[in-house]
Amino acid sequence: MNEVLWAAQVGYPPLATLQWLPLAGALLLLVMREQDLALILGRVCAVGELVVAIDLYARIDVSTSVLQFAERVDQLAYHAAADGVSVLFILLTALLGALLSFYGMARQQIPPVRLLSVLLLTEASLMTMLTTMNLLWFAAASAVQLALVGYLLWRWASSPEESLALSRFLQYQLFGWCLFVAGAVVLAWSHVDVVGGHWSFDLFELLQTPQIGKYQSAAFYLLFYGLAVRTPLFPLHGWLPNSAGYGLIAVGPVLLLGVKVGIYGMARFLLPLTADAVMLWQPYVVAFAMVGVFFAAAMAFRQANLRRLMAFAVVSHTSLIVIGLFTLHPAGLQGALLLAVNFGLAITVMLLMVGYVYRRTGTTSLDRLGGLFDRVPFIAVAFLIGGLAILGMPGTPGFDAAHLVLEASIETFGALPTIATALGNVAAAGFLLWAFQRAFLAPRPRDVPAARIARTRPMEYLVGGATLVVLLAAGFWPEPWLKLTDSATQALSAYFHHG
C-alpha cells in the first residue's frame, strides 16, 4: 500500500475541507442559536460538503490503488489520505448528511438548529474516520461520533423506555471502543519491539514493520471485536434492537447504520495489518456470520414492532457483508463494500419513511398500523423499494454487489454454505416485505380514522425522492462504483494471495 502526495493543482486540501467544513458550520450554528438564518447556513454547509465530496470523486485516479491527496501534520500525528474505497464511503456520508439536514427539520418538537449542529458535528467525525491513516485518530473520531449519537438518544428518544436504549448503547459501544483502542496499542507495541523506542499508530509505518505473531493474533481479536460491535455483527448486536425500538426513529439509526464505519475499519486497518491472523481465523469469523444470518431471520419473524424487525434485518444483512469481506477475494471484497453502501442507502430510505409513518400514527407497532397506502402511497412505495434493495433485486446496487459476494463465497467456501447463507438473508429481507404488507396494505385498525393520516408533504417528497433517485441510479448504472473500488480491492486482496 502506497500513497501519493496531495497534488498542488487541486488548489485546496480536500480531505481537511471535508472535516473542517461541517465542524465550522456546527460551531457557527451553536453561536447563532435558534435563528432562521442558522437553518439556512446549516443546510448550505451540508450541501457544500456534498459538493466537496463530488469534487474529490471527480479528481481521484481510480486506475491506481495508491492513497491520494495525502495531508500531514506531524506534530499532531495527523495523516489523511484517500483511495477509491474512502471516496465511496465519503460520498455516501456527504449524501446522508445533506438529506438529514432537511429531514430533521420536520420534527417540530426538536429545536432544529441544535439538531442540525449535532448532525454536522457527527458528519465531521465520520469524515475524519474515513480519511485518517492513524488508528488513534480513528478511535478519537469514533468516540466523538458515538458520544453525539448517545446525546441524541438521551435528548430526543421517541419512547418512555429511552433509558434502556441509551444504557445498552453506551455499554456495548464503550466496550467495543475500548477493545479497538487496546488493539491499536498492541500493534504499536509490536512496532516498538521491532524498531525500538518509537511508538506509532500510523497505518503506513505499521505496514512497513513485520508484525510479531503473538501480538498480531491479540491485535486481530481486539480490533475485530471492537469493530464488530459497531457494525453490528452477531452475537455483538445486543444494543441495536433496543436502540431501534426505543430510541430515535430515523436520525440516530441513519448516523449509526447508514455509514458502516465498522466495515470500513475492517477493510482499512484490520485486514492489512493482521493479515496472517485473518487467514488463521477466517473460517471461524465466517461461521459466526453465517449463524448470524439465520439467527437474525428467526428473530425478525418474532417481532411485532416495525423498528425492531428492521434491526434484525440489519444484523442479517451485515453478516452477509462480513462474509464477503472475509472471502479475501477481490470480487468478494468489492461486493462487500458495495453491499455496505447499498445497504446504507436502502436502510436510510426505510428509516426515513418509518419516521414519517411514526409522525402520523404515533406508533410503529404492526398491529396498530395498516391501510396507509391509500393515504401516503409515496411513503409506502419508497419503503418497498428500500426493502427490495436490501433483498438485492435487479435495478438496485445490491444486485451486482450480492452477485460478487456470492460468486467469491462459492469459490472460497463452496456452494452449499453460500446457498444456505443467501437463503437466510432472503428470509430476513422477506420479513421486511411482510412488514410492508402489514403496515401499508393490511386493513386499517377501526379506531384509526383515515382522515387522521396526513398526506405526504413536499419536504418528504424531496428527501425520500432524492434518496430513491441515487439508489436506483446506482443500481442501473453500477460501472462507476465498480471502477472506483476495483484497484483498491485488488491491492487489498493481494495481502492474502501474493503467493
Disulfide bonds with the S-S distance in Angstrom:
none
